[in-house]
């Protein structure tokens, strides 16, 4: 998205009830990709690239597709349109009903190439005697090579045009050649300053000879042959791909992918296949599709497509956060073990990148570029900068540790896991206070500081997973020349992690609020207890499951191992508090309107409300509620506690809200980050985190709580 587009959108949507001006939204339409480039095909058919964080190439920032009869153009985003995915693939079928016939498009992104294959059906009546030979596909495309919309040039060929700035060279080609090709300048200064938005493309102008060549904007006419026209774009780096090789690549794609079936087969190879026997298969397919789309070749993922690159209303989404990414990795690891999804390469790539991006102090930075792991713009890099460490998100380090420990136990093939875990353990110890709770830092939602229950939950889970899977870790793996002191760690690292887990377990009592029957959101920097309900505290459920696996007789600590006949480390009082906490949070954050049902993020959340007076519903929070209820149900079932059945039902009810057909799951199969009460989706779409939580919850319910499935069905 270029500044011109942001200003144009600002003019179009200022004062809108549910649209924030200056953004490029993806709440409608679908994405294609999964093997490099990430391309959005809007519900009206506009094509845009969103893959810069994944590949470093900007590509298409704006486009329109039309049907021409002579010089008369019908833009396909102005006619009745339907869209769907073809099968389990990322091939997008978009059907446009025009006055001249039905145009059926198939869009597929293969590597760094994107193909749009259009067929025209004029029907038996000939649609006002239109000769198919007179029809052509019109494509308006604006490229921004190297992210630039100035100092851009074009090279033209019989069947292609090359747009370039420096390193990035982008190609637009047609299988049937071009009958017309023209360029134009972007919106002019007077147009930008005008209150009225600018409709593009403009009609051909004749007073600027350089307009044809010195811009990234082109308009081409591609003729139909036997009712078919195919255009393709290819993004390249000049040091990796010559222009001759680029043109050959496009010709090969046109020849090899010359039918919808061939496109579907190629698009299907970019995402994992899902066995037919998998439960809730439609949901699982959608989750793996989304997580594939958001992944770079490195294995790191963007949080979501970046709808707000100018930070007009947010801090951006096209980056890798180690909290989101590591939790996604953990959810995928568990789901794969339960459902047999064949994601071994995914697990290994994630582990390798976490090892590679770890800092010398054992922590992980705020956010990085997924394509190479280099530091990305952020506001929580206190452990890199001089000064206090308050602006540091300690939960991110906890989440990565939990994944790496489980990956180690699962035999994930990645070098450096042991050394990384030793350094991470030392770094985690540095950020644990004497009272057994994490230091003052930023929260999961990145909008306040304090000593958070959610951060404590990630520490409890990290220490517990290290205790469970840390046998054989050697403190000598720490580099004596690094930022951490090897002498600070005992010889028995697994035993040390057990003791640290017990300390955190006991210290959580400091955040118990008996009047509300829940754990507090945080202790403020001033020492006050903030007892608001917060969906992030639902992480306590999975953290306690990890701790419980340590066994009551083997764990030090006043509160651990006191349960008599209990088999796990979680005692009876703590279990009662967990049940009370999860029920209180789920009930207290529940919102229902005529259009949607789900959980809000936390009490008093004022972000992106626009004109809405109350908090918005979040898919992450709703899915988290489902997962927490399922995790807690497993703990209860292990003790033959009758509350397990009720908690399982709660999990299924919440899961239904974010499942296909639920009010928070869009017809595209995507989970947007947020919803207004009127059912309007908002913010990053799709968001990877809730998709991973949904996948893990489906697998957990099927694998560990099948005994309650009949009851849930009967109740329905």
N, C-alpha and C positions, 0 to 999 in steps of 0.2 A: 504494500500500500504506500503510495506516495502522498506527500503533503497536499498536492492538488486534489486528490481523491478524498482525503480527510476533510478538507474545506468544503468540497462539494457536498459530501454527506452531512456536514454540519448545517449547510443551508437547507437541505431537504428534511432534516429531522429535529431541528431546534424546537423545543416545546412539546415534543411527542411524549405521550404518557408512559410508554414502556421502552422507547428506543433512545439510547444515549448517543448524541450527535458526534460525528467524527470517527466512527468505527466501521469496520468491514465485518459484518456479521456472518456467521455460519449456522445459525439456528434453523435455516431451511437448506435444502439441497443435501448432497452426499459427496464423500471424498473417494478418490481413487488413488492407489499407490501401494505402499507396503514393501517396496524394494528400492527405496531411495527418494524420489520426488513425491511430493504430496500436493495433489490437485483437487480443488473444490469445483464441483459443478452445481451451481445454484439451482433452485427449483425452477427458475426460468431459463436455465441453460447457460448462464454466464460462467466462463472458465477463469479461475484464478489460481496462481501458485501460492502455497503456504509453506513450502519446504525449505526456505532459507536456513532455518536452524539445523535442519537435518543434512543438508548438502552444501551449504554455502553459496548456492546459486539462487538468484531472485526470480528470474523468469517472467511470467505473465502477471501483471498487476491489474489488468482490466481487459475485458473482451466482450464482444457481442457476436451472436450468430444470427444470420438472417437468410431469408429465401427471396431471391430476386427473379422478377419477370421483366426482362429488359433492364431499365433503370429504376423500376418500381420495386422497393425493398420492403418486405414484411419482416420486422424483427421478431424473432421467436420468443423473446421474453415478454412480448405483448399479447400472446395468444394463449388459449387454454392448453395446459400442459400437465402431464402426469409423469411420475418418475419412480423408478424402483432399482434395486440391485438385482442382477441376474444370478439366481441361485445363491451359493455360498461365497461367491467371488466378490471382487471389487469392481467388476464391470457394471457401469451405470447405463440403464436404458431410459431415455427421455423421449416422450411422444408429444409432438406439437401438432395441434389441429389448426391448419391455416385455411384461408379461402381458396387456396390453390391446390390443396391436398394435404395428406397426413405425412409429416416428416418424423421419421423414427431415427433417433440418434443412439449410438453406442459409444461411450467414452471409457477408455482404459488407459491407465498409466503403467508403463512398463519400464522399469529403471528410470532413466532421466528423460524418457520420451513419453509423449501423450498423443493418443490417436482419437480423432472424432470421426466416426463413420456414419454418414447420413444417407438414408434412403427416402425417396419420395414416392408416394402412392397417390395418383390423381383420381383414382376410383373410376367406376364405370361411366359416370356422367361427364368425365373429363374436366370437371370444375371450370365451367364457363369456357370450355373448348381451349384450355391451356395446353399448348404443345410441350410435353416434357423436355424436348430439346431446347426450349427457350428458357428453362429454369436453371439457376445456378445457386450455389451455396456462397453466401457472403460472410466473410469473417473480418471483424474489426479486432485487432490485437495490439495491445501496448505492452512492450517489454521494457524492463528496467535492468539491463545487464550491470552487474556489480552494484546493484541497488541505486543506479543513477537514472534520472530522467532528463539530465542535461549532458552535453558533450557526447551524444550518442549518434552513431552513424549506421548506414545500411549498405549492404552489398546485395545485388539482385541477380537472380538466375532465371532460367525459363520456368522452372517449377518450384522455386524456393526463394526466400529472402533471408538474409543473415543480418541480425541486429547486434551491435557490439559497442562496448566502451573500451575496456582494456583486457582483462583476463577472461571475463565471461562473454561467450558468443552464443547467441540464441537463434535458432532456426525455425522458420515456418515454411512448410512445404505442402504440396497437394499431389495426390496420386494422379490427378487428371490435368495437372498444370494450372496456369492462371490465364483467364481471359482479360483480367484487369488487375493492376496493382498500383496503389498510390499511397503516399505517406501524408502525414499532417503533423503540425506542431501541437504540443499539449495546450491546455487551457492558457490563454494569454493573461497578462496582468489585469486588463480591464474586465475580462470575464471572471477572474478570481475575485475582484473587488465588487462586482455586481451582486446585488442581493439575490438574483435569480440563478438557480443551478444551471450548469451547462450540459446540454444533451450532446453526447458523442456517439458515433463520429459526426463531424460536420460534413456539409456538402463540399464537393471539390472546389478549392480556391485556386486562383491563377496569378495572384500578385506576389507570391513568395516562392521564388524558384528553389530556394534551399529547403523549403518545407518537405519536398519529396524525399530528401535524403538525410537530413540532420535531425532525426527524432527516432524514438522507439516505437512510434505509432504507424501501423500499416492497415490498409483495407484491401482485401483481395477478393476476387470472384473465382470460385472453383467450379467448373462445369460438371453437371451430372453426366455420367455415361451409363446407359442401361439402368437409370434410376438410382445410381450410387455415386456419391462424392465423399472422398476421404481426405482430411487434412491432418497434419501432424506437426507437433512442435518438439524440439529437442534442445535441451540446455547443455552447454559444454564449457569446459575450461580449455583455453587455447593451448596450454602446456600439456594437456592430456589427450586432446582430440583435435586432429586437423580438420579443416573445413571439408576436405575431400572425404575423409572418413565419416564425418557427420552426415553428409549427403548420401553416402552409400548406406549408412545405418538406417536412414529414413526410407530409402528405396527398399531395403530388405524387409523392414517392418510392413510397408505397404504390400509387398508380395506375400509375406508369410501370414499376415493377420488380415486376410481379405474377406472374412465372414464373421458374423456374431459368434459363431461357435469357436472359431480360432481365437478371437479376442477373449472370450470367456475362459478358454483353456489357459491362455497366457496370464490373464488376471488372477485365475485361481491358484497359480503357482506362487503368488506373492504372499500368501497367508497360509497358516497351518490348516490341514484338513481335519475335520472333526468326525470321529466314528459315529455311525448311526445309532449306536446303543447308548450314547451319552444322554443323561437326563437333561431336561429343559434345553434341548439341542439348539433351538432357535436363539435362545439367550446366549448360550456358549459361543455359537458361531459369531454372533454380533460382537461379543466381548473380545474375542481373539482378532476379529477384523479390525476393530478400533485400535487395539494395542499394537497391531502390526502397522497400521497407518501412521501412528504417532512415533514409531521407532526409527532411529537412525541406524546406519550400518554398524555402528559401534555397539549397539544394544541399548544405549541410553535413549530415553523418551522425552519428548516435550510434554508438558502438563496438558496442553490442548492447543488447537490452532490459534495463532495469535491474532485475535480480532481487534486489538488495540495497540498497534505498534508505536504510536506516538504517546502512550501512557496518558491518554486524555482522561480516563476514569479508572485506570488500574495501573499496576506495575508491569504489565505484560505477562503472557502465558507461554511464549515459544521458547522455553528454557527447560533444563532438567533441574528439578529440585530433588535432593537426595532423600527427603522424607517420602514424597509421593513415589519416586521411582523405586526405592528400596522396598516400600510396602507393596507396591505392585509386584515386584520380583518375588517377595515372600508369598503373596497370594497365589501367584502363578506356580511357584514351586509346590505348594500344598495341593492346588487343584490338579496339577499334572500327576502327582503321586496318586491321587484318588481316582482320576478319570482316564489316565493313560493318554495324554494329549501329545506326547512326543516333542516336548519343548526343551530338550537337553541343550541345544545350541543357544537358546535364549538365556537359560540359566548361566551357562559358561560365559557368554558375552557380558552379562550384567556383572558377574563376579570380577571378571578381568578389568572392567572399567572402574569398579569401585576401588580395586587395588591401585589402579593407575592414577586415580584422582585424589587419593588420600593425601592429606597434608602432613608435614613432618611432625606435627603435634598430635597425630592420631585422629584428628577430626576431618570433616568434609566441609567444603565451602558452601556458601549460600546457594548458588546455582551456577551451572556451567552450560556451555554450548554442547548439545548432544553429539554433534558430528565429530568432535575431537576431545571433549572433556576440558577445554580451556575455560578460564574464568569468564563468566558472563556478567553483565551489569546486575547489581543487586544492592541491598541496603542492610544486609546482616552479615558483614564480613569482619566483625570486630576482632576475630582471632588472627586476621591478616594485618589489620591496621594497628597503629599505636593507640594506646588508651585502654579503658576498661572493656571487659568482654560482655557487657550487657546486650549489645546488638549481635547476638549469636544465637542460633537456633539449635540448641543441644539435642533436641529430639531427633534431628536428622542423623546425627552420629549414632544414636541409639537404634534407629531403624535399620541403618546399614549393618551394624553389628549383628542384629538378630538375623538378617538375611544371610550374611556370610557364615555365621555359625551353623545355620540349618543347611546351607549349601555344602559346607564341609562334611556334615554328617551324611548328606545324600550322595556324596561322591562326585560332586560337580567338578569337572575337569578344568581347573583354572590355576595358574601359578600364582604364588604369593599370598594365598588366603591366610596361611598360618601367621606369617609375618605381619600382615595387615591386622589380624585380630589381636595380636599381642600389643601392637601400637595403639589400636583403638581402645583396648582395655585400659591401658595407662592413661590415655586421654580422657576416657570416661571417668576414671578415678579423680582426675584433676578438677572435674566439674561437678563432683558430688560433695556437698557440704558435710560437716561433722555430724549434723543431725540426721543424715541419711536421705536427704532430698536434694535434687539438683539445684544449682546456683540460680540466681536471678538471670533470666535470659528472655528472648522473644518466644512467643507462643506459636502453635501450629498454624494459626490463621494470620500470623505476621502483623497483628494490629495492636499488640500491647506487650508489656514486659511484666515479669513477676516470677514466682515459683509455682509452676503449673502442675496440676494433677496429671495432665496428659504427658508432660515431659517426664514426670516420675514413672508413669506407666511404661514409656519407652525404655527407661533405664532398668526397670524391673524385668522387662522382657529380654533386654540385651544381656544383662547379667545372668538371667536364668538360662538362656540359650547357650551362653558361653559355659556355664556350669555343666549343662547337659552334654555338650558336644566339644568341650575344650580339652579333653584328655590328650596329653602329648604336646600341648603347646609349650614352647620353651621361652622363658623371659630373655634368654640370650639372643633371641631374634631381634631385639631392639638394637638399633645402631647407637653405639656410645657417643658418636659424633652428632647425633640428631638432637631434636628439641626435647626428648624424653629421657628420663634417667632409668636405665635398666635396674639399678639397685632399689628402685622404689617398688618393684614387683617381687612377690615371693616366688619360691620355686614352684609351688603347686598353684598354677593359675586357675585351674578348674575349681579347686577348693576355695581360692580367694574369691572367685566370682560367686560361688554359693553364699559365702558370708556377706558379700556386698548385696546380693539379691535379698537376703534376709533383713539387712539393714533398711533397704528401701521399703520392703514389705511392712516392717514395723513402723517406719516413719510416716506411712500413708495415714496412720491414725490421726496425725496432726491436722489433716485436711477433712476429717469427718465432721459433718454438720448434722447433729442429731435432730435439730428442729425441722430440717427438711428431709432427712432420711437419705442423704446423698453426700458424695465427696464434693468439696468446693472446687470451683474453677481454678483458683489460685490463692496464694498469699501475695499481697501486693508488695512492692519494694519498701513500703512504709511499715509492713508487718501486719496489716489488716487482712482479714479473711473475706475474700470475694466469693459469696456463696451462690452466684448465679448458675443456672443450668447451662451446660456446654456439651455439645455432642462429641467433642474431641475426648472428653473424659470416658466415653464408652470404650476407649482403648484399654481400660482397666480389665475388661473381661478377658481378652486374649492374653494380656500380660499375666494374669493370675493363672490361666491354664498352663502357661510355660512354667511358672513358679511351682504350681501344683505337681508337675511331673518330677520335681526334684525329690519328692517323698518326704513325709513328715519327720521320720526318725533321723534323717541325715542332714537336716538344716539347722544351723544355729540361729538364735534369736528368740526373744521373749514370746512373740506371738506365733511362732511356727512350731509345728509338731505337737501342739497341745490337744489334738483332736481325738485322742483315745483310739477308737476303732477306725477312724478315717484313714484312707489309704494315701492321700496326697498331703502336700505341705500346707494347703489352705485350710485353716481351722474353721469350726462351725460358726463362730461369731463373724468372721470375715466373710464367709459365704452368705450369711444372712444380710450383711451390709451390701455385698455385691448385688444381690437380688433386689434389695430396696433401691440401690443406686440406679441400676439399669431401668427398673420400672419407673422410678421418679423422673429420670431424664427423658425416657421415651414418652411417657404421658405428658410431661410438662412442656416438651418441645413440639408436640404434635399439633399440626394445623390442618384444617380441612375447609375448603371452600366448595362452591358448586362445581369447580373444574378440577381441583387437584387435592391430593392428600399426601402428607409426608411430614418430615421433621425440619424445623428451622435450625440454623447453625448454633445460635446461643441466644439467651435472653438479652434483649436490648440491642441486637445486631442492626445497625443502621446503614450497612453498606449497600449501594445500588438499589435503594428503595424507590427512587424517582418520586412519584406522587403517592405511593402506597404508604399507609400509616404504620403498618406492622412489619415484622420481620418477614423475609422471603423464605420459601422452602428450598432446601438444598438437596440434591441427589446424593452427594457424599454423606451428608448427615443421615439421610434415610437409609441408605445402604449400610452405613456403619451401625445403625440401630439394629438392622436385621442380623448383621454378622455378630454383634455383641450378644444378642439374645441367643443365637445359635451356639456361640462359644460357651456362654453360661449354661445353656441347656446340657451341653456335654459334661461340664463339671458336675452338674446336678445328677445327671444320669449315672455317672460313675459311682455315685453314692446311693443310688436307688432312691433319690429324692423325688417325691411325686410332683414337685414344682417343675421338673424337667419338661413334662408334657405341655404345660401352659407356656413355658418360655419358648418351646419349639413353635407353638402356634403363633406367638407374637413375632417370631422370626419370619415365619411364612407370610404373615399379614404384611409386614413391612417390606419384605422382598417382593411381594406382588405389586407394590406401588412403583417399583423401579424395573419391573419385568415387562417384556412385550405385552401390550394391552393395558398396562398400568398407566395411571394418569401422569407419571413422571418420565415415561419412556416415549419418545417421539416416534411417529410412524416411520421415520428413517432408520429406526432401531437405536438411535443415539440417546445418551444421557447428557443433557445440558447441565451446566453447573447449578443453575438456579431457575426458579419459576416465580412469576408474579401470581397473585391470587386469582387473576382472571385466566390463568392457564398459559400465559405467554412465556415461552422459554427465554432465558437471558444468559449472557456471559459465554464463557468458553464452551464450544460444542463441536465434537464430543469431548468430554473430560475423561481422561484415562483412569483416574483413581476410582471413581464409583463403578466403572466397568469391571475393574479387577476385583473390587470388593464383592460385586454381584456374582462374578464367576466363582470366587472362593466360597461364598455362602451356599450357592447351589451345590457345589461339591461336598461341603461339610455336612449339609442336611442329608444328602443322599448317602454318604458314607458312614456317618457316625450316629445319625438319629433316624434311621429308617423305621424304627419301631413305633414312631409317632405319626407316620405318614397316613395310615388308615384313619386315625382320629381326625387329622386335619381335613381329609377328604370328606369324611362323614359330616363334620361341622359345616363344610361348605355347602 
